[in-house]
Amino acid sequence: MISKCTNNTIVILLMLLCSNLAVAQFKITGKVLNIVGNKPLERATVFVNKTDNATQTDHEGRFTIHNVKPGNYEIIVSVVGFKTYQVPINIQSDVKLPTIALEEKTISLDEVKITKAIKPDSKYLEMFKREILGSSKFGKQCKIINP
């Protein structure tokens, strides 16, 4: 059974189709490298801040983000062990970003000093047994071989 469409229905459908086509969407492409040696960074996260547009770099460090609406945004690139990269961007057409080179992030840790070993009969051993092994039937059956 075929339903009849009125002229108003056809006009409304055409308006909806045209309004969806009127909102242009663009793509952002680029490449992410390690600044040391200019080697590609695979699996770096690249996203358009405050949107759900995101992707990861491939094995050559390349990425493409699709369906970005026109406007002013911030591109953020992050990967574990490297400093986060941020750059403002204005999208009015497809954008090819210049190569992004990330610096490694170094984290200094505080010095660790070992002063003395804990004696097997110390309160810390008892606290360890109580907190880690517990006081259940099975916890009580556990034996620490080298306290």
N, CA, C and O of each residue as an XYZ file, in Angstrom:
588
protein
N       0.834     -1.165      0.000
C       0.000      0.000      0.000
C       0.891      1.244      0.000
O       1.768      1.362      0.856
N       0.697      2.142     -0.905
C       1.486      3.357     -1.029
C       0.685      4.509     -0.446
O      -0.474      4.727     -0.800
N       1.327      5.238      0.451
C       0.628      6.381      1.038
C       0.830      7.599      0.157
O       1.861      7.751     -0.499
N      -0.164      8.456      0.155
C      -0.076      9.664     -0.654
C       0.617     10.750      0.161
O       0.334     10.923      1.346
N       1.518     11.473     -0.474
C       2.203     12.587      0.172
C       1.564     13.883     -0.281
O       1.296     14.078     -1.467
N       1.331     14.738      0.641
C       0.802     16.052      0.276
C       1.959     16.944     -0.135
O       3.120     16.633      0.132
N       1.645     18.026     -0.771
C       2.693     18.976     -1.164
C       3.438     19.504      0.054
O       4.647     19.727     -0.003
N       2.718     19.704      1.160
C       3.355     20.199      2.383
C       4.374     19.194      2.925
O       5.444     19.581      3.395
N       4.044     17.921      2.860
C       4.955     16.882      3.344
C       6.227     16.865      2.514
O       7.326     16.750      3.054
N       6.078     16.978      1.212
C       7.243     16.974      0.322
C       8.115     18.192      0.595
O       9.341     18.082      0.622
N       7.509     19.325      0.794
C       8.263     20.549      1.068
C       9.030     20.419      2.382
O      10.191     20.820      2.467
N       8.391     19.867      3.396
C       9.048     19.697      4.698
C      10.230     18.737      4.570
O      11.303     19.005      5.111
N      10.048     17.633      3.868
C      11.138     16.676      3.667
C      12.305     17.316      2.926
O      13.460     17.096      3.289
N      12.023     18.096      1.900
C      13.080     18.765      1.145
C      13.824     19.780      2.022
O      15.043     19.921      1.923
N      13.082     20.479      2.873
C      13.718     21.454      3.763
C      14.652     20.752      4.754
O      15.744     21.245      5.034
N      14.223     19.609      5.278
C      15.067     18.860      6.209
C      16.337     18.364      5.521
O      17.426     18.447      6.089
N      16.199     17.854      4.313
C      17.359     17.388      3.560
C      18.322     18.527      3.282
O      19.530     18.373      3.462
N      17.807     19.662      2.848
C      18.657     20.808      2.529
C      19.327     21.367      3.774
O      20.480     21.792      3.709
N      18.637     21.377      4.899
C      19.246     21.911      6.120
C      20.404     21.034      6.566
O      21.396     21.547      7.083
N      20.301     19.723      6.378
C      21.404     18.827      6.727
C      22.589     19.026      5.796
O      23.739     18.919      6.221
N      22.318     19.312      4.536
C      23.389     19.536      3.578
C      24.053     20.894      3.793
O      25.229     21.064      3.472
N      23.316     21.855      4.329
C      23.834     23.204      4.514
C      24.895     23.274      5.605
O      25.733     24.175      5.577
N      24.885     22.354      6.564
C      25.882     22.346      7.627
C      27.096     21.577      7.108
O      27.141     20.347      7.133
N      28.065     22.340      6.642
C      29.256     21.721      6.073
C      30.077     21.068      7.167
O      30.113     21.544      8.302
N      30.725     19.991      6.822
C      31.609     19.303      7.744
C      32.924     19.046      7.022
O      32.951     18.682      5.847
N      34.002     19.244      7.750
C      35.318     19.186      7.137
C      36.192     18.145      7.818
O      35.789     17.518      8.797
N      37.407     17.972      7.279
C      38.337     17.025      7.890
C      39.651     17.730      8.203
O      40.042     18.698      7.552
N      40.312     17.202      9.225
C      41.614     17.702      9.647
C      42.600     16.556      9.488
O      42.356     15.455      9.981
N      43.700     16.801      8.810
C      44.724     15.769      8.630
C      46.057     16.295      9.145
O      46.266     17.504      9.245
N      46.947     15.377      9.467
C      48.272     15.771      9.929
C      49.134     14.581     10.241
O      48.764     13.434      9.991
N      50.305     14.876     10.798
C      51.270     13.835     11.135
C      51.938     14.213     12.446
O      52.235     15.383     12.684
N      52.178     13.201     13.315
C      52.795     13.419     14.619
C      54.102     12.634     14.682
O      54.148     11.437     14.402
N      55.176     13.357     15.063
C      56.497     12.751     15.149
C      57.098     12.948     16.526
O      56.697     13.842     17.272
N      58.072     12.096     16.857
C      58.911     12.287     18.036
C      59.961     13.309     17.624
O      60.633     13.125     16.609
N      60.112     14.384     18.394
C      61.055     15.438     18.027
C      62.484     14.906     17.945
O      63.303     15.431     17.191
N      62.784     13.855     18.727
C      64.101     13.226     18.673
C      64.095     12.196     17.552
O      63.423     11.169     17.652
N      64.820     12.460     16.516
C      64.934     11.514     15.408
C      63.819     11.602     14.385
O      63.845     10.878     13.391
N      62.841     12.468     14.600
C      61.715     12.618     13.656
C      61.065     11.291     13.288
O      60.722     11.055     12.130
N      60.901     10.428     14.289
C      60.255      9.133     14.053
C      58.759      9.268     14.298
O      58.351      9.994     15.204
N      57.929      8.582     13.507
C      56.473      8.657     13.691
C      56.047      8.161     15.068
O      56.613      7.206     15.599
N      55.045      8.818     15.635
C      54.470      8.378     16.904
C      53.136      7.692     16.617
O      52.160      8.332     16.227
N      53.119      6.392     16.819
C      51.907      5.600     16.595
C      51.020      5.644     17.835
O      51.518      5.661     18.961
N      49.715      5.662     17.624
C      48.693      5.606     18.669
C      48.643      6.848     19.567
O      48.186      6.781     20.708
N      49.118      7.974     19.040
C      48.923      9.239     19.761
C      47.457      9.621     19.595
O      46.884      9.426     18.523
N      46.853     10.158     20.636
C      45.457     10.589     20.575
C      45.404     12.023     20.069
O      46.089     12.902     20.592
N      44.584     12.250     19.047
C      44.399     13.585     18.484
C      42.910     13.887     18.558
O      42.092     13.126     18.043
N      42.555     15.011     19.207
C      41.140     15.327     19.295
C      40.884     16.823     19.221
O      41.751     17.649     19.506
N      39.649     17.134     18.824
C      39.186     18.516     18.772
C      38.528     18.775     20.119
O      37.496     18.187     20.440
N      39.139     19.667     20.909
C      38.679     19.921     22.264
C      37.216     20.364     22.292
O      36.764     21.117     21.429
N      36.491     19.886     23.294
C      35.081     20.195     23.540
C      34.161     19.697     22.424
O      33.087     20.253     22.195
N      34.600     18.637     21.731
C      33.758     17.941     20.757
C      33.971     16.450     20.950
O      34.757     16.039     21.803
N      33.280     15.642     20.166
C      33.532     14.205     20.217
C      34.332     13.744     18.994
O      34.346     12.557     18.667
N      34.995     14.687     18.325
C      35.830     14.373     17.165
C      37.233     14.009     17.633
O      37.956     14.852     18.164
N      37.616     12.747     17.434
C      38.931     12.287     17.880
C      39.377     11.095     17.055
O      38.576     10.444     16.383
N      40.669     10.825     17.119
C      41.234      9.671     16.435
C      42.597      9.365     17.035
O      43.045     10.048     17.956
N      43.262      8.324     16.505
C      44.624      7.992     16.896
C      45.489      7.957     15.648
O      45.006      7.711     14.543
N      46.775      8.209     15.846
C      47.694      8.164     14.719
C      47.970      6.715     14.315
O      47.907      5.801     15.137
N      48.274      6.533     13.038
C      48.602      5.193     12.543
C      50.096      4.924     12.722
O      50.792      5.709     13.365
N      50.592      3.824     12.160
C      52.000      3.444     12.330
C      52.969      4.434     11.688
O      54.162      4.412     11.989
N      52.471      5.298     10.808
C      53.309      6.331     10.193
C      53.126      7.689     10.869
O      53.677      8.693     10.418
N      52.343      7.715     11.961
C      52.101      8.955     12.680
C      51.024      9.826     12.049
O      50.807     10.951     12.500
N      50.354      9.342     11.029
C      49.337     10.132     10.319
C      47.969      9.979     10.984
O      47.674      8.961     11.609
N      47.134     11.025     10.834
C      45.781     10.981     11.364
C      44.847     11.791     10.479
O      45.272     12.694      9.758
N      43.562     11.447     10.551
C      42.497     12.203      9.897
C      41.308     12.227     10.849
O      40.868     11.189     11.344
N      40.800     13.426     11.095
C      39.592     13.590     11.890
C      38.505     14.057     10.933
O      38.650     15.089     10.277
N      37.419     13.300     10.855
C      36.329     13.593      9.928
C      35.186     14.319     10.635
O      35.105     14.340     11.864
N      34.316     14.905      9.839
C      33.043     15.490     10.293
C      33.207     16.603     11.330
O      32.499     16.629     12.337
N      34.131     17.509     11.084
C      34.319     18.655     11.972
C      33.515     19.823     11.414
O      33.674     20.202     10.253
N      32.661     20.381     12.241
C      31.837     21.515     11.825
C      32.679     22.786     11.830
O      33.660     22.866     12.569
N      32.317     23.777     11.026
C      33.057     25.038     11.012
C      33.048     25.695     12.388
O      32.072     25.589     13.131
N      34.150     26.378     12.722
C      34.221     27.083     13.988
C      35.635     27.167     14.514
O      36.576     26.690     13.881
N      35.778     27.778     15.678
C      37.069     27.907     16.348
C      37.207     26.805     17.388
O      36.322     26.613     18.221
N      38.315     26.088     17.335
C      38.549     24.962     18.222
C      39.989     24.976     18.715
O      40.771     25.879     18.418
N      40.303     23.942     19.475
C      41.672     23.689     19.899
C      41.965     22.228     19.603
O      41.217     21.340     20.012
N      43.053     21.982     18.892
C      43.492     20.613     18.608
C      44.442     20.213     19.728
O      45.351     20.964     20.080
N      44.226     19.029     20.283
C      45.076     18.520     21.358
C      45.633     17.161     20.938
O      44.900     16.277     20.494
N      46.955     17.021     21.093
C      47.637     15.772     20.763
C      48.326     15.287     22.028
O      49.093     16.022     22.651
N      48.044     14.032     22.406
C      48.676     13.501     23.616
C      49.039     12.035     23.433
O      48.362     11.282     22.733
N      50.126     11.663     24.085
C      50.573     10.277     24.099
C      51.407     10.100     25.365
O      52.126     11.014     25.768
N      51.315      8.943     25.982
C      52.027      8.674     27.227
C      53.532      8.841     27.010
O      54.096      8.328     26.044
N      54.165      9.564     27.926
C      55.608      9.750     27.861
C      56.034     10.998     27.101
O      57.227     11.275     26.986
N      55.062     11.759     26.578
C      55.366     12.964     25.810
C      54.552     14.139     26.324
O      53.476     13.961     26.895
N      55.079     15.350     26.115
C      54.353     16.555     26.494
C      53.144     16.716     25.593
O      53.213     16.435     24.397
N      52.032     17.171     26.165
C      50.803     17.387     25.398
C      50.969     18.616     24.508
O      51.538     19.625     24.925
N      50.465     18.518     23.280
C      50.539     19.607     22.298
C      49.144     20.184     22.117
O      48.178     19.436     21.960
N      49.030     21.503     22.138
C      47.747     22.174     21.943
C      47.934     23.320     20.960
O      48.926     24.047     21.016
N      46.966     23.472     20.057
C      47.030     24.578     19.104
C      45.609     25.022     18.751
O      44.750     24.182     18.482
N      45.353     26.348     18.751
C      44.035     26.826     18.321
C      43.909     26.680     16.807
O      44.898     26.751     16.077
N      42.682     26.475     16.356
C      42.457     26.273     14.926
C      41.082     26.814     14.540
O      40.123     26.702     15.304
N      41.000     27.395     13.357
C      39.729     27.880     12.822
C      39.380     27.003     11.629
O      40.137     26.931     10.661
N      38.243     26.342     11.701
C      37.830     25.425     10.642
C      36.787     26.112      9.758
O      35.696     26.449     10.216
N      37.139     26.313      8.485
C      36.202     26.837      7.486
C      36.236     25.972      6.230
O      35.403     26.113      5.334
N      37.227     25.067      6.186
C      37.381     24.139      5.075
C      38.258     22.992      5.579
O      38.634     22.979      6.751
N      38.585     22.040      4.722
C      39.494     20.970      5.116
C      40.834     21.583      5.523
O      41.297     22.540      4.902
N      41.457     21.026      6.572
C      42.706     21.577      7.090
C      43.777     20.502      7.103
O      43.547     19.392      7.582
N      44.960     20.837      6.571
C      46.135     19.965      6.684
C      47.102     20.682      7.613
O      47.682     21.708      7.257
N      47.266     20.125      8.811
C      48.143     20.734      9.811
C      49.603     20.493      9.449
O      49.932     19.477      8.837
N      50.485     21.426      9.826
C      51.922     21.146      9.665
C      52.306     20.005     10.602
O      51.603     19.723     11.572
N      53.417     19.358     10.305
C      53.873     18.237     11.129
C      54.014     18.672     12.587
O      54.569     19.730     12.885
N      53.501     17.835     13.484
C      53.537     18.106     14.923
C      54.637     17.241     15.528
O      54.594     16.014     15.431
N      55.628     17.889     16.158
C      56.739     17.164     16.781
C      56.598     17.268     18.296
O      56.616     18.364     18.857
N      56.457     16.120     18.949
C      56.270     16.094     20.403
C      57.584     15.834     21.122
O      58.416     15.043     20.679
N      57.746     16.535     22.264
C      58.908     16.335     23.124
C      58.610     15.271     24.160
O      57.487     15.155     24.651
N      59.637     14.493     24.487
C      59.475     13.514     25.547
C      59.321     14.244     26.872
O      59.919     15.298     27.085
N      58.520     13.679     27.754
C      58.291     14.269     29.070
C      59.096     13.474     30.087
O      58.934     12.260     30.214
N      59.953     14.163     30.801
C      60.727     13.497     31.842
C      60.159     13.884     33.198
O      59.790     15.034     33.434
N      60.099     12.921     34.059
C      59.569     13.136     35.402
C      60.656     12.753     36.395
O      61.155     11.627     36.393
N      61.010     13.703     37.236
C      62.006     13.426     38.268
C      61.303     12.856     39.488
O      60.301     13.393     39.959
N      61.843     11.772     39.980
C      61.293     11.146     41.177
C      62.159     11.499     42.367
O      63.364     11.711     42.231
N      61.549     11.558     43.517
C      62.301     11.811     44.742
C      63.212     10.629     45.037
O      62.933      9.490     44.664
N      64.298     10.934     45.711
C      65.249      9.908     46.100
C      64.612      8.966     47.114
O      63.862      9.391     47.992
N      64.922      7.685     46.978
C      64.426      6.688     47.921
C      65.597      6.229     48.782
O      66.644      5.830     48.273
N      65.400      6.294     50.084
C      66.447      5.846     51.010
C      65.920      4.673     51.818
O      64.824      4.726     52.376
N      66.708      3.627     51.871
C      66.362      2.470     52.695
C      67.231      2.552     53.933
O      68.458      2.499     53.853
N      66.585      2.682     55.073
C      67.343      2.871     56.303
C      67.642      1.565     57.017
O      68.769      1.351     57.464
N      66.665      0.698     57.131
C      66.903     -0.589     57.779
C      65.774     -1.540     57.414
O      64.669     -1.123     57.068
N      66.073     -2.798     57.499
C      65.069     -3.809     57.198
C      64.108     -3.944     58.374
O      64.480     -3.704     59.523
N      62.902     -4.320     58.083
C      61.908     -4.532     59.133
C      62.128     -5.910     59.734
O      62.269     -6.899     59.016
N      62.154     -5.961     61.025
C      62.349     -7.235     61.711
C      61.078     -8.073     61.596
O      59.973     -7.530     61.605
N      61.231     -9.389     61.489
C      60.066    -10.255     61.341
C      59.065    -10.149     62.479
O      57.882    -10.417     62.265
N      59.474     -9.782     63.644
C      58.547     -9.712     64.768
C      58.002     -8.295     64.982
O      57.444     -8.002     66.039
N      58.157     -7.435     64.010
C      57.742     -6.048     64.189
C      56.233     -5.881     64.026
O      55.538     -6.772     63.538
N      55.753     -4.725     64.446
C      54.325     -4.414     64.342
C      53.890     -4.304     62.881
O      52.720     -4.525     62.566
N      54.831     -3.961     61.981
C      54.487     -3.821     60.575
C      54.155     -5.173     59.930
O      53.281     -5.259     59.067
N      54.841     -6.192     60.345
C      54.555     -7.523     59.824
C      53.162     -7.961     60.261
O      52.404     -8.518     59.467
N      52.831     -7.711     61.510
C      51.494     -8.057     62.004
C      50.424     -7.241     61.288
O      49.354     -7.758     60.968
N      50.712     -5.970     61.037
C      49.762     -5.122     60.310
C      49.587     -5.644     58.876
O      48.478     -5.664     58.343
N      50.694     -6.063     58.267
C      50.632     -6.615     56.915
C      49.746     -7.869     56.894
O      48.872     -8.006     56.039
N      49.978     -8.757     57.823
C      49.183     -9.990     57.882
C      47.700     -9.677     58.058
O      46.847    -10.247     57.377
N      47.409     -8.772     58.974
C      46.018     -8.422     59.267
C      45.349     -7.752     58.060
O      44.230     -8.116     57.698
N      46.018     -6.783     57.437
C      45.408     -5.994     56.356
C      45.412     -6.711     55.010
O      44.459     -6.581     54.242
N      46.444     -7.448     54.719
C      46.564     -8.095     53.407
C      45.986     -9.512     53.425
O      45.190     -9.873     52.559
N      46.386    -10.298     54.400
C      45.917    -11.684     54.446
C      44.527    -11.784     55.052
O      43.731    -12.642     54.672
N      44.245    -10.898     55.998
C      42.929    -10.905     56.615
C      42.830    -11.884     57.779
O      43.799    -12.556     58.131
N      41.643    -11.949     58.365
C      41.455    -12.810     59.531
C      40.486    -13.956     59.251
O      39.981    -14.601     60.170
N      40.240    -14.193     57.977
C      39.336    -15.287     57.622
C      40.036    -16.631     57.841
O      41.231    -16.678     58.131
N      39.293    -17.697     57.704
C      39.838    -19.042     57.842
C      40.988    -19.253     56.854
O      42.019    -19.827     57.204
N      40.803    -18.788     55.631
C      41.838    -18.958     54.607
C      43.034    -18.046     54.867
O      44.178    -18.444     54.644
N      42.778    -16.823     55.339
C      43.859    -15.903     55.666
C      44.751    -16.441     56.771
O      45.969    -16.269     56.741
N      44.135    -17.091     57.739
C      44.896    -17.650     58.859
C      45.725    -18.849     58.432
O      46.716    -19.179     59.083
N      45.329    -19.508     57.339
C      46.082    -20.669     56.857
C      47.322    -20.257     56.074
O      48.221    -21.072     55.864
N      47.379    -18.995     55.640
C      48.520    -18.507     54.861
C      49.735    -18.373     55.759
O      49.636    -17.943     56.909
N      50.886    -18.749     55.213
C      52.131    -18.621     55.959
C      53.105    -17.809     55.104
O      53.238    -18.028     53.900
N      53.771    -16.879     55.757
C      54.778    -16.081     55.074
C      56.119    -16.801     55.244
O      56.594    -16.991     56.364
N      56.706    -17.189     54.146
C      57.930    -17.985     54.172
C      59.145    -17.118     54.486
O      60.014    -17.532     55.253
N      59.219    -15.909     53.900
C      60.375    -15.044     54.193
C      59.898    -13.667     54.648
O      59.804    -12.738     53.846
N      59.603    -13.546     55.913
C      59.058    -12.282     56.437
C      60.059    -11.160     56.311
O      59.770    -10.028     56.701
